[in-house]
Amino acid sequence: MEPHFEHRDQSNRSPAHAQAPGRTPEDIVSFVERRLAFHPDEIQQTILRSTAKRGILNCTRQWGKTTVSAAKAVHRAFTVPKSLIVVAAPSLRQSGEWMRRAADMLARLKIRKRGDGNNRISLVLPNGSRIVGLPESEATIRGFAALEMLIIDEAARVSDETYRALRPMLSTSNGEIWMMSTPFGKQGFFYETWEHDTDWLHIQVTAQDCPRISPEFLEEQRRVMGIDSFNQEHMCQFIGSGHALFDPDLIDAAFDPTIEAL
C-alpha cells in the first residue's frame, strides 16, 4: 500500500527564514543525519523538508512521529534565532516524553538542558529560541503569542476546546501547525481536519508503510487486537466515535430504509 499524500502549495515563509546573502543553508535531512544521529525514512524526510504551513500526519503506532517532529522543531529552533515553538499533548507526561526527545537532540548539538524559568517543561537555546511543552488544559495554556511553530502530539486525544485555545497563538506570526496522531474515532478536530480540510498537507503512514514494523508482528497484532482495533491503531482508519458503547456505523447499518416507521 502506497503512503497517502495530499499536498497544496503553502510555502510562503516569514522573513525569519531568509538566509544571509551568499550563504547556502544546510539541508535539514543532512542536518538531522549528521548532527542529530537520526536517519529518517523516505516519508519522514518528506515531513522534514516540507514548507507547508499546515500539516497533518495520520500514522500508525510506533512509526516515529515523536522523533521526526522533535527533529523538525529542534532544527527550526537552532537555525532561526528567537523562535518560539510550542508542543501540546493530552497530558503532562506525554509532553514531557516529547521534550525529553528534543533535549537529547539538543545535547548532541552541545547545548545543555536549560529551562526558561517560567514554564515547567521548557528548553532554551543560546540563540534565544525556546521550545515549550504544554499539557492539555484550556484554562492554563493561554498567554503564548507569535509562535514560529505549533506541534500537537497525539492530536486525536486533545480536546476541541484546547485546540481552539492554541490556534490564536499563531495569529500575528503566520507560524506553522503540525499535528500528528493515531486515529481515535470519528470525532474531534483531528478527524474533521483529516476528512474535510483540503488546505492542509495530508500524510498517512500505515504499519505496512513502515520498514521498521515486520509483517509477522502485524499478523500477530491482527489476531490479538481484533480487526477494528487493528485497523485503527495500525491501518490509520477512523473507527466509530472513540467513546460510544456501540459503534455508530454498526447502528446505522442495522436500519433498513425501506421499512416505514410506526
C-alpha positions as CSV (number, residue, x, y, z in Angstrom):
1,M,0.0,0.0,0.0
2,E,1.4,3.4,-1.0
3,P,1.6,6.2,1.6
4,H,-1.1,8.7,1.2
5,F,0.0,12.3,0.3
6,E,-2.2,15.3,-0.5
7,H,-0.1,18.5,-1.0
8,R,-1.0,22.0,-1.7
9,D,1.5,24.8,-2.0
10,Q,1.7,26.7,1.3
11,S,5.3,27.7,1.1
12,N,5.1,31.4,1.9
13,R,7.7,31.9,4.5
14,S,8.3,34.7,7.0
15,P,11.4,36.9,6.7
16,A,12.9,35.0,9.7
17,H,13.6,32.1,7.4
18,A,15.7,34.1,4.9
19,Q,19.3,33.2,4.7
20,A,22.2,35.7,4.7
21,P,23.2,36.6,1.1
22,G,25.6,34.2,-0.5
23,R,25.1,31.6,2.2
24,T,23.6,28.2,1.3
25,P,21.6,26.6,4.2
26,E,22.3,23.0,5.2
27,D,19.6,20.7,4.0
28,I,17.5,19.7,7.0
29,V,17.8,16.0,6.3
30,S,21.6,16.3,6.2
31,F,21.5,18.3,9.4
32,V,19.5,15.6,11.4
33,E,21.5,12.8,10.0
34,R,24.9,14.4,10.6
35,R,24.3,16.3,13.8
36,L,21.4,14.6,15.5
37,A,22.2,11.0,14.5
38,F,18.7,10.5,13.2
39,H,18.3,8.7,9.9
40,P,14.8,9.4,8.6
41,D,13.0,7.1,6.2
42,E,11.6,8.5,3.0
43,I,8.3,9.7,4.4
44,Q,10.0,11.3,7.4
45,Q,12.3,13.1,5.0
46,T,9.2,14.5,3.2
47,I,7.9,15.8,6.5
48,L,11.3,17.3,7.5
49,R,11.7,19.1,4.2
50,S,8.1,20.3,3.9
51,T,7.4,24.0,3.9
52,A,3.7,23.6,4.3
53,K,2.1,26.0,6.8
54,R,-0.4,23.3,7.8
55,G,0.5,19.7,8.1
56,I,-1.5,16.7,9.5
57,L,0.0,13.3,10.0
58,N,-2.3,10.2,10.4
59,C,0.1,7.4,11.3
60,T,0.4,4.0,12.8
61,R,1.7,3.5,16.4
62,Q,5.4,3.2,16.8
63,W,6.2,4.8,13.4
64,G,8.4,7.6,14.9
65,K,6.2,10.7,14.8
66,T,7.7,12.0,18.1
67,T,11.2,11.7,16.7
68,V,10.5,13.3,13.4
69,S,8.5,16.2,14.9
70,A,11.2,16.8,17.5
71,A,13.9,16.8,14.9
72,K,11.9,19.4,12.8
73,A,11.4,21.6,15.8
74,V,15.0,21.4,17.0
75,H,16.3,22.3,13.6
76,R,13.9,25.3,13.4
77,A,14.9,26.5,16.9
78,F,18.6,26.0,16.2
79,T,18.6,27.8,12.8
80,V,16.0,30.6,13.4
81,P,17.0,32.7,16.4
82,K,14.4,33.7,18.9
83,S,11.9,31.2,17.7
84,L,9.1,30.1,20.0
85,I,7.9,26.6,19.4
86,V,5.0,25.2,21.5
87,V,4.3,21.5,21.8
88,A,0.8,20.4,23.1
89,A,-0.2,16.9,24.1
90,P,-3.1,15.3,26.0
91,S,-1.1,15.1,29.3
92,L,2.0,16.5,31.0
93,R,3.6,13.0,30.8
94,Q,3.2,12.9,27.0
95,S,4.5,16.5,26.7
96,G,7.5,15.5,28.9
97,E,8.3,12.5,26.7
98,W,8.3,14.7,23.6
99,M,10.5,17.3,25.3
100,R,13.0,14.6,26.5
101,R,13.4,13.6,22.9
102,A,14.1,17.2,21.9
103,A,16.5,17.6,24.9
104,D,18.5,14.6,23.8
105,M,18.8,16.1,20.3
106,L,20.0,19.4,21.7
107,A,22.6,17.6,23.8
108,R,24.0,16.2,20.5
109,L,24.4,19.9,19.4
110,K,26.4,20.5,22.6
111,I,23.5,22.6,24.1
112,R,22.9,21.8,27.7
113,K,19.4,21.4,29.1
114,R,18.1,24.6,30.5
115,G,14.6,25.9,31.1
116,D,13.2,29.3,30.5
117,G,12.4,29.9,34.2
118,N,8.7,30.4,33.5
119,N,7.3,27.2,32.2
120,R,7.6,23.8,33.9
121,I,8.6,22.0,30.7
122,S,10.8,24.2,28.5
123,L,14.1,24.3,26.7
124,V,16.1,27.5,25.9
125,L,18.8,27.7,23.2
126,P,21.8,30.1,23.2
127,N,20.3,31.9,20.2
128,G,17.2,32.9,22.3
129,S,14.9,30.2,20.8
130,R,12.5,28.4,23.1
131,I,10.7,25.1,23.0
132,V,7.8,24.8,25.5
133,G,5.8,21.7,26.3
134,L,2.2,22.1,27.4
135,P,-0.3,19.6,28.8
136,E,-3.9,19.6,27.7
137,S,-5.5,22.4,29.8
138,E,-7.5,25.0,28.0
139,A,-7.5,27.2,31.1
140,T,-3.7,27.3,31.6
141,I,-2.2,27.3,28.1
142,R,-3.2,30.9,27.2
143,G,-0.5,33.6,27.1
144,F,1.8,32.5,24.3
145,A,2.0,34.5,21.1
146,A,3.9,34.9,17.9
147,L,4.8,31.2,17.6
148,E,7.2,30.0,14.9
149,M,5.7,26.5,15.1
150,L,2.9,24.7,17.0
151,I,3.1,21.0,17.3
152,I,0.1,19.0,18.6
153,D,1.1,15.4,19.5
154,E,-1.5,12.7,19.9
155,A,-3.9,15.2,18.5
156,A,-6.8,12.8,18.2
157,R,-6.9,12.8,22.0
158,V,-6.6,16.5,22.6
159,S,-9.9,18.3,23.2
160,D,-11.5,20.7,20.7
161,E,-11.5,23.4,23.5
162,T,-7.7,23.1,23.8
163,Y,-7.3,23.3,20.0
164,R,-9.4,26.5,19.9
165,A,-7.2,28.0,22.6
166,L,-4.0,27.1,20.8
167,R,-4.7,28.4,17.3
168,P,-4.7,32.2,18.2
169,M,-1.1,31.8,19.2
170,L,-0.2,31.9,15.5
171,S,-2.3,34.9,14.6
172,T,0.5,37.5,14.4
173,S,3.3,35.3,13.3
174,N,1.7,33.3,10.5
175,G,3.5,30.3,12.0
176,E,3.2,26.6,11.2
177,I,0.9,24.0,12.7
178,W,1.8,20.3,12.6
179,M,-0.5,17.9,14.2
180,M,0.0,14.1,14.3
181,S,-1.8,11.2,15.8
182,T,-3.1,7.7,15.5
183,P,-6.9,7.9,14.9
184,F,-9.3,7.8,17.9
185,G,-12.8,7.6,16.4
186,K,-14.8,9.8,14.1
187,Q,-14.7,12.8,16.4
188,G,-12.9,16.0,17.2
189,F,-10.7,18.5,15.3
190,F,-8.1,15.9,14.2
191,Y,-10.8,13.8,12.4
192,E,-12.6,16.8,11.0
193,T,-9.3,18.2,9.6
194,W,-8.3,14.9,8.1
195,E,-11.6,14.3,6.4
196,H,-12.7,17.8,5.4
197,D,-9.9,20.4,5.4
198,T,-8.2,20.5,2.0
199,D,-5.9,23.4,2.9
200,W,-3.6,21.0,4.9
201,L,-0.8,18.8,3.7
202,H,-2.1,15.3,4.5
203,I,0.3,12.4,5.1
204,Q,-0.9,8.9,6.1
205,V,1.5,6.2,7.2
206,T,0.1,2.8,7.9
207,A,2.1,0.0,9.6
208,Q,2.6,-1.6,6.2
209,D,4.4,1.6,5.1
210,C,6.9,1.4,8.0
211,P,10.0,-0.5,7.2
212,R,10.7,-1.0,10.9
213,I,7.5,-3.0,11.6
214,S,7.6,-6.6,10.4
215,P,4.7,-8.4,8.6
216,E,5.0,-11.2,11.2
217,F,4.4,-8.7,14.1
218,L,1.4,-7.2,12.2
219,E,-0.2,-10.6,11.7
220,E,0.2,-11.3,15.4
221,Q,-1.4,-7.9,16.2
222,R,-4.3,-8.6,13.9
223,R,-5.0,-11.8,15.8
224,V,-4.6,-10.4,19.3
225,M,-6.3,-7.0,18.9
226,G,-9.3,-7.8,16.7
227,I,-10.0,-6.2,13.3
228,D,-11.4,-2.8,14.4
229,S,-8.6,-2.0,16.9
230,F,-6.0,-3.2,14.5
231,N,-7.4,-1.1,11.6
232,Q,-7.4,2.0,13.8
233,E,-4.1,1.5,15.6
234,H,-2.1,0.2,12.7
235,M,-4.0,1.0,9.5
236,C,-4.9,4.6,10.3
237,Q,-8.7,4.1,9.9
238,F,-11.2,6.1,12.0
239,I,-13.4,3.6,13.7
240,G,-16.6,4.6,15.5
241,S,-16.8,7.6,17.8
242,G,-13.9,6.7,20.0
243,H,-16.1,6.5,23.2
244,A,-19.5,5.2,22.4
245,L,-20.7,1.8,23.7
246,F,-21.9,0.9,20.3
247,D,-20.3,1.8,17.0
248,P,-22.5,4.4,15.2
249,D,-21.6,2.8,11.9
250,L,-23.0,-0.5,13.0
251,I,-26.1,1.1,14.3
252,D,-26.7,2.9,11.0
253,A,-26.1,-0.3,9.1
254,A,-28.8,-2.1,11.2
255,F,-31.5,0.2,9.9
256,D,-33.5,-0.7,6.8
257,P,-34.5,2.5,5.0
258,T,-37.2,0.6,3.1
259,I,-39.2,-0.1,6.3
260,E,-41.6,2.6,7.3
261,A,-41.5,3.8,10.9
262,L,-44.6,3.1,13.1
